[in-house]
Amino acid sequence: MSLKKYISELKRRHVFKAGIAYLVVAWVIAEVASVVLPTFDAPAYIMKVLLIVLIIGFPVNLIFAWIYDLTPEGIKKTEDTDQKVLISEQKNSRLNKVIIASLATIVVLLLINQFWISPTKKEGKVKSSKIVESANPRIKSIDRIAVLPFSNTRPDAETDYLGFAITDQIIGNLSYLNNISVRSSGSVRKYEKKVIDPKAAGDSLEVDYILVGNFLKEANTIRLNVELVKVSTNEMIWREPIEVDFHSAFELQDIVAQKVVEGLNIQFSQEELNRIEKDIPSSPLAYEYYLRALSFPLTLEGNQLATEMLKKSIELDSNYAPAYSQLADRLHRVAIYEKFDPEKYRQAENIYLKAISLNNDLISANAGLAMYYVETGRIDNAVEISNHLLKINPNNADALFSLGYSYRYAGMVQESIIKMEEAIKNDPRNPRFRTLSLSYYTAGDHKKAFKVFENLEGSHWNTGMKGFLYFSQGKNEQALEIFNQIINDQPDSFWGLIAITYRAIIQGDTLTGLQTLQKREKLNVIDAESLYHLAGDHALLGDKDGCLRSLKKAVEGGYFNYPFMLSDPFLDSVRDDPEFQRILDEAKMKHEAFKKKFF
């Protein structure tokens, strides 16, 4: 049979139309299934099986169309059909109706998909570098979202760590999107391993949307069920099951972050997407160590355990920037807030820099390094880093806070408060933002300084700061109650030594106070602001030399809050000393130079 005759025979047997009709109907079935199956929490393999069946059915349909035909008597083999009685027109009509109806259904589904289900739905990466706009965006301004720790459907010590770890990764990814203000990991950690009411959690965190979910690891597969809830109406925006191979667990946060973007119909740019997709670990085991490290709490023991996990992660994958950033953060915390360790403190800087060398836009590493630079007298560098972060995301709370942190050290107190208030507005439960209380204190607003702690979880720092504020107001009875509590709990800690100092001052025990100051100085504190407060404590105990020594170190180390130094009552006993005036003049010079450069 010639090709021409063969094609004619295919047409006579309506194979082409049957094939087109099958493809259209199969596409409709697949599209409907992709919407309906997740609603009923159907396992992911059902969709896979359906697609396989539809693919296999295509050649079967073509064979059937070749062999059989429609006749007035019903379906018969084509070779047995009398062409004179074949009702081709009826068959054509039926096929045409099927095709037309299917095409109409496709159009309707596309419209629903475009304007309702997922206006920004995409396959793979967006190719254009321009802003990708949704046809009907839910987000018309910056909306606030919190990603709560996922619950383990089948609690298991071997996999429980995934609940908070994956949450932290998703938060990190979403922080690159300018139209979202995402709550930090520190703000949501308290919900770990708890039964969560999304509405109550959303109201507490002051957000518009809550992302909640659960996960289950079976064999080498992780199954994740995710829900996005609108807090004001307690309405579920979408719910979707996600399934990945355990050895590809690093894909989870990218997948979920993309689903959030789609669910909220956010406008975003290719540049934002590129930043999200920049950090992908090469070793599954290295990533598992990293995730396990994230799940450890921010305590002395938790930081130590996390450090060991992160070192193992880096050994397996020396190019994964987030592991370095997290390691630097843990070392920084231990060195500053637990038991001061100058060596660990210095190591943190090099590790932050390593993380940034691998990913210059990594927000966590840049924010951590900015804070470190402030504490070590490199405020200009800190401001430059913070401004770099604000170019990435003008609403990023960490960037706003680190900038405000720099401003306080440089004596721009009101500007510090403005930036820190913006930060705490975008992330009101972030425990790192507690030092806004110090900005209020240096501005003379004790009421607002106390108010900072209302939205934060308790800690020795928060408790100690409250005691300090009472002490600075002359409310010694309330201050002593707090200081005694800290001394009983952790007498040798950073805040324990401070509490002993102020208790000695209140009780007139100068000898104990001076001995405690000697212990504090032996800690080799590098943070310039801590050195400044140490100078004030020396002055209150009548130790002029100790005050001037610490004050000089503070100003040289980067704390030159000149306006506060002019009025700080703790320093009144040394104001007439010529050396104090010289140090004050140096602080003024640095303050004015900073102001001229950045304002």
KARAUR-V491625 format. One record per helix or strand of 2 or more residues. SS is the DSSP state (alpha for helix, beta for strand). FROM is the first residue (numbers start at 1). TO is the last residue. If there is no record, write none. Layout:
# KARAUR-V491625
ss->SS from->FROM to->TO
ss->SS from->FROM to->TO
This chain:
# KARAUR-V491625
ss->alpha from->3 to->12
ss->alpha from->15 to->39
ss->alpha from->44 to->67
ss->beta from->68 to->71
ss->beta from->74 to->77
ss->alpha from->78 to->80
ss->alpha from->88 to->117
ss->beta from->131 to->132
ss->beta from->143 to->147
ss->beta from->151 to->152
ss->alpha from->161 to->174
ss->beta from->180 to->182
ss->alpha from->185 to->191
ss->alpha from->198 to->205
ss->beta from->209 to->218
ss->beta from->221 to->230
ss->beta from->235 to->245
ss->alpha from->246 to->248
ss->alpha from->251 to->264
ss->beta from->268 to->269
ss->alpha from->270 to->276
ss->alpha from->284 to->295
ss->alpha from->300 to->316
ss->alpha from->321 to->338
ss->alpha from->342 to->358
ss->alpha from->363 to->375
ss->alpha from->379 to->392
ss->alpha from->397 to->409
ss->alpha from->413 to->426
ss->alpha from->431 to->442
ss->alpha from->446 to->455
ss->alpha from->460 to->472
ss->alpha from->476 to->490
ss->alpha from->494 to->507
ss->alpha from->510 to->522
ss->alpha from->528 to->540
ss->alpha from->544 to->556
ss->alpha from->562 to->567
ss->alpha from->569 to->574
ss->alpha from->578 to->598
